[in-house]
């Protein structure tokens, strides 16, 4: 589900999830947490999502008389007020539809508008500017017979309620948020092992090209130009495409191993990402970025999805996403999608949604990201997809072994047949020569020579027959969705193979 996020028609991806914070699924009644008042609701928001949302509207479904948390949805706040009414209606319909698909219609909704003030603004000014948007959301939910029980604005470390008129609990100047880790929800989350991964902006920055000096930018664009010139012509041919895929995956294997052998970086995420960037050259990154634009190669790269290597593979996909600079911005869709897949496969659903959402911002029609994002939002078990990838990997390994064995057994036949023919012809020539030396051969000898002459078998021309050059389609990650076959458009900044 998508919603317009600015007046230029860009798209931001809404995120919905269930069972993400208040209590564990297997002991919901025993671990029930009661939140009282707007302050505790505001403090609970990062634990419901797994991160601190920035520049976002968040809607949470409530079920039953006790107000049990259900599905939740996040999307960027539209910049243009003209978009607020249609976006509000769309979000309300999405939340209701997702809740009904998972079991029941919500009995109420919580709305959170989170946005930091711009330079020279205050949090209260942000709250007043977004008041109309909050009213649009309340009206849209009310039109579907579901009330908004609370609507809060979070800005500049404070919160305001759009529903509570009592200045004693919700003063006009706002109320300060609790210190991190001191709320009721923080204690429950710590007990349940739920981790808040920082702000949404920080998570997105790990996957986007950082600010860099012009010389570095030119060097990285030049490396991508060189990789495209060297790799794309080979991808466009069937035999070259297979070889490029194998070379790309071999390089991925080397880089994953290199990242795994590096000592773990300490400190902030920025410091850790900087260490990873230094371990991979521009040429290596460019080669893999261009190689995984091919659909089959990308699907095979998705097999680094579990075990110790998955963590290092996720670091690699982040590095590659940050290297998609200049006219190669759209090339980030495959590494972002792979980062989202590995995050989801290893249990980091918030990180998966952020990465897949960015992939869809880069290319909203990228099928691989669309399918993964939908599966993640619908609460599917990634083990089903992991099992599918394991089967494909096993089948590919067996098929490669069978083709290799068949090639060795067939290769003996064309050498045996020509040798027999050569020996027969040599014997015939010897008999002819003997006949000439004795003054010719009799009719009986000529008939005997004719019977012993051996013709080469059809096809035994000295060429080595072998298995046909058929290529299997390893695109099972995308199921039955029809996907484009052309791996590259051949121009800078173009990409296909979705």
C-alpha positions as CSV (number, residue, x, y, z in Angstrom):
1,X,0.0,0.0,0.0
2,X,1.3,3.3,-1.0
3,X,0.5,6.9,-0.4
4,X,1.7,10.1,-2.0
5,X,4.3,11.7,0.2
6,X,4.9,15.1,-1.4
7,X,3.5,17.5,-4.0
8,X,5.8,16.2,-6.7
9,X,4.1,12.8,-6.8
10,X,6.8,10.8,-5.1
11,X,5.6,7.7,-3.3
12,X,6.2,6.6,0.3
13,X,5.4,3.1,1.4
14,X,3.0,2.5,4.3
15,X,3.9,-0.1,6.7
16,X,1.6,-2.3,8.7
17,X,2.3,-5.0,11.2
18,X,0.8,-7.0,14.0
19,X,2.1,-8.4,17.4
20,X,5.0,-6.0,17.5
21,X,5.2,-4.7,20.9
22,X,2.8,-4.8,23.8
23,X,3.0,-8.4,24.7
24,X,4.1,-11.8,23.5
25,X,1.7,-13.8,21.3
26,X,1.9,-17.0,23.4
27,X,1.1,-15.3,26.7
28,X,-1.0,-12.3,25.8
29,X,-3.2,-12.4,28.9
30,X,-0.4,-13.0,31.4
31,X,1.8,-10.3,29.9
32,X,-0.9,-7.7,29.3
33,X,0.3,-4.1,29.8
34,X,-2.2,-1.3,30.6
35,X,-1.4,2.1,29.3
36,X,-3.2,5.0,30.9
37,X,-3.4,8.5,29.4
38,X,-1.8,10.3,26.5
39,X,1.6,10.4,28.1
40,X,2.0,6.6,28.3
41,X,0.6,6.2,24.8
42,X,3.2,8.7,23.4
43,X,6.0,6.9,25.2
44,X,4.9,3.5,23.8
45,X,5.1,4.5,20.2
46,X,8.8,3.5,19.6
47,X,8.2,0.1,21.0
48,X,5.2,-0.5,18.9
49,X,7.2,0.2,15.7
50,X,10.7,-0.9,16.8
51,X,12.1,2.6,16.1
52,X,11.4,6.3,16.7
53,X,9.3,7.5,13.7
54,X,10.3,10.8,12.2
55,X,8.2,12.8,9.7
56,X,5.5,10.1,9.9
57,X,1.9,9.5,10.5
58,X,1.2,6.3,12.5
59,X,-2.2,4.7,12.9
60,X,-2.7,1.8,15.4
61,X,-5.9,-0.3,15.4
62,X,-7.5,-1.1,18.8
63,X,-9.7,-4.2,19.4
64,X,-12.2,-5.1,22.1
65,X,-13.3,-3.3,25.2
66,X,-9.8,-3.4,26.6
67,X,-8.3,-1.7,23.5
68,X,-5.9,-4.4,22.5
69,X,-3.3,-3.3,20.0
70,X,-3.7,-4.7,16.5
71,X,-2.4,-3.7,13.1
72,X,-0.4,-0.5,12.7
73,X,0.5,1.6,9.7
74,X,3.2,4.2,9.1
75,X,3.6,6.6,6.1
76,X,5.4,9.8,5.6
77,X,3.4,13.0,6.3
78,X,2.4,14.6,2.9
79,X,4.1,18.0,2.5
80,X,1.2,19.6,0.7
81,X,-2.0,20.2,2.6
82,X,-3.9,19.6,-0.6
83,X,-3.0,15.9,-0.2
84,X,-4.1,15.5,3.4
85,X,-7.8,14.7,2.7
86,X,-7.2,11.9,0.0
87,X,-4.2,10.5,2.0
88,X,-6.3,10.4,5.1
89,X,-9.1,8.5,3.4
90,X,-6.7,6.1,1.8
91,X,-4.9,5.3,5.1
92,X,-8.1,4.8,7.0
93,X,-9.3,2.3,4.3
94,X,-6.0,0.5,4.4
95,X,-6.0,0.1,8.1
96,X,-9.6,-1.3,8.1
97,X,-8.9,-3.6,5.2
98,X,-5.7,-5.0,6.8
99,X,-7.5,-5.5,10.2
100,X,-10.4,-7.3,8.6
101,X,-8.1,-9.5,6.6
102,X,-6.4,-10.6,9.8
103,X,-9.5,-11.3,11.7
104,X,-11.8,-8.4,12.8
105,X,-12.6,-4.8,12.2
106,X,-11.0,-2.4,14.7
107,X,-13.1,-0.9,17.5
108,X,-11.0,2.2,17.7
109,X,-7.9,3.9,16.3
110,X,-4.9,5.7,17.7
111,X,-3.3,8.4,15.5
112,X,0.3,9.8,16.0
113,X,1.7,12.7,14.0
114,X,5.5,12.8,14.4
115,X,7.5,15.7,12.9
116,X,10.5,17.7,14.2
117,X,10.3,21.5,13.8
118,X,12.2,23.1,11.0
119,X,14.8,25.7,11.7
120,X,13.2,28.7,13.4
121,X,10.0,26.8,14.3
122,X,8.7,25.4,17.6
123,X,7.0,22.2,18.4
124,X,3.8,24.0,19.0
125,X,3.8,25.6,15.6
126,X,4.3,22.1,14.1
127,X,1.3,20.9,16.1
128,X,-0.9,23.7,14.9
129,X,0.1,23.3,11.3
130,X,-0.8,19.6,11.4
131,X,-4.1,20.1,13.2
132,X,-6.1,20.0,10.0
133,X,-4.4,16.8,8.9
134,X,-5.3,15.2,12.3
135,X,-8.9,16.3,11.8
136,X,-8.9,14.8,8.3
137,X,-7.8,11.4,9.7
138,X,-10.4,11.5,12.5
139,X,-13.1,12.3,9.9
140,X,-11.9,9.5,7.5
141,X,-12.0,6.9,10.3
142,X,-15.4,8.2,11.6
143,X,-16.8,7.8,8.0
144,X,-16.0,4.1,8.3
145,X,-17.7,3.9,11.7
146,X,-14.5,3.5,13.7
147,X,-13.7,6.4,16.1
148,X,-10.3,7.8,16.7
149,X,-9.9,7.5,20.5
150,X,-6.7,9.6,20.7
151,X,-4.7,11.7,18.2
152,X,-1.3,13.0,19.4
153,X,1.4,15.2,17.9
154,X,5.0,14.5,18.9
155,X,7.5,17.2,18.1
156,X,10.7,18.6,19.7
157,X,10.6,16.2,22.6
158,X,7.0,17.1,23.6
159,X,3.5,15.9,22.8
160,X,0.1,17.5,22.3
161,X,-3.4,15.9,22.2
162,X,-5.9,16.8,19.5
163,X,-8.7,15.1,21.4
164,X,-8.3,16.1,25.0
165,X,-9.6,19.6,25.8
166,X,-8.4,19.5,29.5
167,X,-5.5,21.9,29.9
168,X,-4.6,20.3,33.2
169,X,-3.4,17.1,31.6
170,X,-2.7,18.4,28.1
171,X,-1.5,22.0,28.5
172,X,-1.2,24.3,25.4
173,X,2.6,24.3,25.7
174,X,2.7,20.5,25.4
175,X,4.0,17.9,27.8
176,X,7.5,16.5,27.8
177,X,8.1,12.9,26.8
178,X,9.5,10.6,29.4
179,X,13.2,9.9,29.4
180,X,14.1,6.9,27.2
181,X,13.9,3.7,29.1
182,X,11.9,5.0,32.0
183,X,8.3,4.3,30.9
184,X,6.1,1.4,31.6
185,X,6.3,0.2,28.0
186,X,10.1,0.5,28.1
187,X,10.3,-1.8,31.1
188,X,7.9,-4.3,29.5
189,X,9.9,-4.2,26.2
190,X,13.2,-4.8,28.0
191,X,11.6,-7.8,29.7
192,X,10.3,-9.1,26.4
193,X,13.6,-8.5,24.6
194,X,12.2,-5.9,22.2
195,X,14.8,-3.5,20.9
196,X,14.4,0.1,19.6
197,X,16.7,0.6,16.7
198,X,17.1,4.4,16.9
199,X,15.2,6.9,14.7
200,X,13.7,6.2,11.3
201,X,16.1,8.9,9.9
202,X,19.1,7.0,11.3
203,X,17.9,3.7,9.8
204,X,17.4,5.3,6.4
205,X,20.8,7.0,6.5
206,X,22.5,3.6,6.8
207,X,21.1,2.7,3.4
208,X,21.6,6.0,1.5
209,X,24.7,7.5,0.0
210,X,26.4,9.7,2.5
211,X,27.6,13.2,1.8
212,X,30.9,12.9,-0.1
213,X,33.4,15.1,-1.7
214,X,33.3,15.6,-5.5
215,X,36.5,13.6,-6.1
216,X,35.0,10.5,-4.3
217,X,31.7,10.9,-6.1
218,X,33.5,11.0,-9.5
219,X,35.6,8.0,-8.7
220,X,32.5,5.9,-7.7
221,X,30.6,7.0,-10.8
222,X,33.6,6.1,-12.9
223,X,33.9,2.7,-11.3
224,X,30.2,2.1,-12.1
225,X,30.7,3.3,-15.7
226,X,33.6,0.8,-16.1
227,X,31.7,-2.1,-14.6
228,X,28.7,-1.4,-16.8
229,X,30.8,-1.3,-20.0
230,X,32.6,-4.5,-19.1
231,X,29.7,-6.5,-17.8
232,X,26.5,-5.4,-19.7
233,X,27.6,-6.7,-23.1
234,X,28.3,-10.1,-21.6
235,X,25.0,-10.2,-19.7
236,X,23.1,-9.6,-23.0
237,X,24.2,-13.0,-24.3
238,X,23.0,-16.3,-22.8
239,X,26.4,-17.8,-22.2
240,X,27.9,-14.6,-21.0
241,X,25.0,-14.0,-18.7
242,X,25.6,-17.3,-16.9
243,X,29.3,-16.6,-16.6
244,X,28.8,-13.1,-15.3
245,X,26.3,-14.5,-12.7
246,X,28.9,-17.0,-11.5
247,X,31.6,-14.4,-11.3
248,X,29.3,-12.0,-9.4
249,X,28.4,-14.6,-6.8
250,X,32.0,-15.6,-6.4
251,X,32.9,-12.0,-5.6
252,X,29.9,-11.7,-3.2
253,X,31.2,-14.8,-1.4
254,X,34.7,-13.2,-1.1
255,X,33.3,-9.9,0.2
256,X,31.0,-11.6,2.7
257,X,33.9,-13.6,4.0
258,X,36.1,-10.5,4.2
259,X,33.4,-8.6,6.2
260,X,33.1,-11.6,8.5
261,X,36.8,-11.7,9.2
262,X,37.1,-8.0,10.0
263,X,37.1,-7.1,13.7
264,X,33.7,-5.8,14.9
265,X,33.6,-2.0,15.0
266,X,32.7,-0.3,18.2
267,X,30.7,2.8,18.7
268,X,27.9,4.3,16.6
269,X,26.3,2.9,13.5
270,X,28.1,5.5,11.5
271,X,31.5,4.3,12.7
272,X,30.6,0.6,11.9
273,X,29.4,1.5,8.4
274,X,32.5,3.6,7.8
275,X,34.7,0.5,8.6
276,X,32.6,-1.6,6.2
277,X,32.9,1.0,3.4
278,X,36.7,0.9,3.8
279,X,36.9,-2.8,3.3
280,X,35.3,-2.8,-0.1
281,X,36.8,-1.0,-3.1
282,X,34.8,1.1,-5.6
283,X,35.6,-1.4,-8.4
284,X,34.5,-4.4,-6.3
285,X,31.3,-2.7,-5.3
286,X,30.5,-1.6,-8.8
287,X,31.0,-5.1,-10.2
288,X,28.5,-6.6,-7.8
289,X,26.0,-3.7,-8.2
290,X,25.9,-4.2,-11.9
291,X,25.9,-8.0,-11.7
292,X,22.9,-8.2,-9.3
293,X,20.8,-6.1,-11.7
294,X,20.3,-9.5,-13.4
295,X,17.2,-11.2,-11.8
296,X,18.7,-14.7,-11.6
297,X,21.9,-13.5,-10.0
298,X,20.0,-11.4,-7.5
299,X,17.8,-14.4,-6.6
300,X,20.9,-16.6,-6.0
301,X,22.4,-13.8,-3.9
302,X,19.3,-14.0,-1.7
303,X,20.5,-17.4,-0.5
304,X,22.8,-15.6,2.0
305,X,19.8,-15.4,4.4
306,X,20.5,-17.4,7.5
307,X,23.3,-18.4,9.9
308,X,26.4,-16.3,10.7
309,X,26.9,-15.3,7.1
310,X,23.5,-13.5,7.0
311,X,24.7,-10.7,9.3
312,X,27.8,-10.1,7.0
313,X,25.6,-10.3,3.9
314,X,23.3,-7.6,5.3
315,X,26.4,-5.4,5.9
316,X,27.4,-5.9,2.3
317,X,24.0,-5.0,0.9
318,X,24.1,-1.8,2.9
319,X,27.5,-0.9,1.5
320,X,26.3,-1.5,-2.0
321,X,23.2,0.6,-1.5
322,X,25.3,3.4,-0.3
323,X,27.5,3.2,-3.4
324,X,24.7,3.7,-5.9
325,X,25.4,7.4,-6.5
326,X,24.9,9.9,-9.2
327,X,23.0,8.6,-12.3
328,X,23.1,5.1,-10.8
329,X,20.6,5.8,-8.0
330,X,18.0,3.4,-9.4
331,X,20.6,0.6,-9.2
332,X,20.0,0.6,-5.4
333,X,16.7,-1.3,-5.8
334,X,18.4,-4.8,-5.8
335,X,20.8,-4.3,-2.8
336,X,18.0,-2.5,-0.8
337,X,15.6,-5.3,-1.5
338,X,18.3,-7.9,-0.5
339,X,19.0,-5.9,2.7
340,X,15.2,-6.0,3.4
341,X,15.0,-9.7,2.7
342,X,17.9,-10.6,5.0
343,X,16.6,-8.3,7.8
344,X,13.2,-9.9,7.6
345,X,14.7,-13.4,7.4
346,X,16.7,-12.8,10.5
347,X,13.8,-11.4,12.5
348,X,14.4,-7.6,12.1
349,X,11.0,-6.7,10.7
350,X,11.3,-2.9,11.3
351,X,14.6,-2.9,9.5
352,X,13.1,-4.9,6.7
353,X,10.3,-2.5,6.2
354,X,12.6,0.5,6.1
355,X,14.9,-1.1,3.5
356,X,12.0,-2.4,1.3
357,X,10.3,1.0,1.6
358,X,13.4,2.7,0.3
359,X,13.7,0.2,-2.5
360,X,10.1,1.1,-3.6
361,X,11.0,4.8,-3.4
362,X,13.9,4.1,-5.7
363,X,11.7,2.1,-8.1
364,X,8.0,1.8,-7.2
365,X,7.5,-1.0,-9.8
366,X,10.4,-3.2,-8.6
367,X,8.5,-6.5,-8.3
368,X,11.0,-8.2,-5.9
369,X,10.6,-5.4,-3.4
370,X,6.8,-5.3,-3.8
371,X,6.4,-9.0,-3.1
372,X,8.7,-9.0,-0.1
373,X,7.2,-5.8,1.4
374,X,3.7,-7.2,1.0
375,X,4.7,-10.6,2.6
376,X,6.4,-8.8,5.5
377,X,3.4,-6.5,6.1
378,X,0.9,-9.4,6.0
379,X,2.8,-11.2,8.7
380,X,3.9,-14.2,6.6
381,X,6.6,-16.5,7.9
382,X,9.9,-16.0,6.1
383,X,10.7,-19.7,6.6
384,X,8.4,-20.6,3.7
385,X,10.6,-18.5,1.4
386,X,13.8,-19.7,3.0
387,X,12.7,-23.3,2.3
388,X,11.9,-22.5,-1.3
389,X,15.4,-21.0,-1.7
390,X,17.0,-24.0,-0.1
391,X,15.2,-26.3,-2.5
392,X,16.2,-24.3,-5.5
393,X,19.8,-24.2,-4.4
394,X,19.8,-28.0,-3.9
395,X,18.2,-28.6,-7.3
396,X,20.7,-26.3,-9.0
397,X,23.6,-28.2,-7.4
398,X,22.2,-31.6,-8.4
399,X,21.5,-30.3,-11.9
400,X,25.0,-28.9,-12.3
401,X,26.5,-32.3,-11.2
402,X,24.3,-34.2,-13.6
403,X,25.2,-32.0,-16.5
404,X,28.9,-32.4,-15.6
405,X,28.7,-36.2,-15.5
406,X,26.7,-36.4,-18.7
407,X,29.3,-34.3,-20.5
408,X,32.1,-36.7,-19.5
409,X,30.3,-39.9,-20.6
410,X,29.2,-38.4,-24.0
411,X,32.6,-37.0,-24.8
412,X,34.1,-40.5,-25.3
413,X,31.8,-41.5,-28.2
414,X,32.8,-39.1,-30.9
415,X,36.5,-40.0,-30.4
416,X,35.9,-43.8,-30.7
417,X,33.9,-43.6,-33.9
418,X,36.4,-41.6,-36.0
419,X,39.2,-43.8,-34.8
420,X,37.4,-47.0,-36.0
421,X,36.7,-45.4,-39.3
422,X,40.3,-44.3,-39.8
423,X,41.5,-47.8,-39.0
424,X,39.1,-49.3,-41.5
425,X,40.1,-46.9,-44.2
426,X,43.7,-47.5,-43.6
427,X,43.2,-51.2,-43.9
428,X,41.3,-50.7,-47.2
429,X,44.1,-48.6,-48.6
430,X,46.6,-51.2,-47.6
431,X,44.7,-53.9,-49.5
432,X,44.4,-51.7,-52.5
433,X,48.2,-51.0,-52.5
434,X,48.8,-54.8,-52.1
435,X,46.5,-55.4,-55.1
436,X,48.3,-52.9,-57.2
437,X,51.7,-54.5,-56.3
438,X,50.4,-57.9,-57.5
439,X,48.8,-56.6,-60.6
440,X,45.3,-55.8,-59.4
441,X,42.7,-57.6,-57.4
442,X,40.1,-60.1,-58.3
443,X,36.4,-59.5,-58.3
444,X,36.1,-61.6,-55.1
445,X,38.7,-59.4,-53.4
446,X,36.9,-56.3,-54.5
447,X,33.7,-57.6,-53.0
448,X,35.5,-58.5,-49.8
449,X,37.0,-54.9,-49.6
450,X,33.6,-53.4,-50.1
451,X,32.1,-55.4,-47.2
452,X,34.9,-54.4,-44.9
453,X,34.7,-50.7,-45.6
454,X,33.3,-48.8,-42.6
455,X,31.4,-45.5,-43.0
456,X,31.7,-42.9,-40.3
457,X,28.5,-42.7,-38.2
458,X,26.2,-39.8,-38.8
459,X,27.3,-36.9,-36.6
460,X,30.8,-38.3,-36.0
461,X,32.5,-35.4,-37.6
462,X,35.0,-34.8,-34.9
463,X,32.9,-32.2,-33.1
464,X,32.2,-32.8,-29.5
465,X,28.5,-33.2,-28.8
466,X,27.3,-32.2,-25.4
467,X,24.2,-31.1,-23.5
468,X,22.2,-28.3,-25.1
469,X,22.9,-24.8,-23.8
470,X,19.6,-24.5,-21.9
471,X,19.6,-22.2,-18.9
472,X,17.3,-22.8,-15.9
473,X,15.2,-20.0,-14.5
474,X,16.1,-19.6,-10.9
475,X,13.6,-16.8,-10.3
476,X,11.4,-18.7,-7.8
477,X,11.7,-15.9,-5.2
478,X,9.0,-14.0,-7.1
479,X,6.6,-16.9,-7.5
480,X,4.3,-16.7,-10.5
481,X,4.7,-13.0,-11.2
482,X,5.7,-12.3,-14.8
483,X,9.0,-10.6,-14.8
484,X,11.1,-8.8,-17.4
485,X,13.8,-10.9,-19.0
486,X,16.2,-8.2,-20.4
487,X,18.9,-7.8,-17.7
488,X,20.0,-4.3,-18.7
489,X,19.1,-1.5,-21.0
490,X,22.6,-0.7,-21.9
491,X,22.6,2.9,-20.9
492,X,23.9,4.6,-17.8
493,X,21.3,4.7,-15.0
494,X,19.0,2.2,-16.7
495,X,18.1,-1.1,-15.1
496,X,15.7,-3.9,-15.4
497,X,15.5,-7.6,-14.5
498,X,12.9,-7.1,-11.8
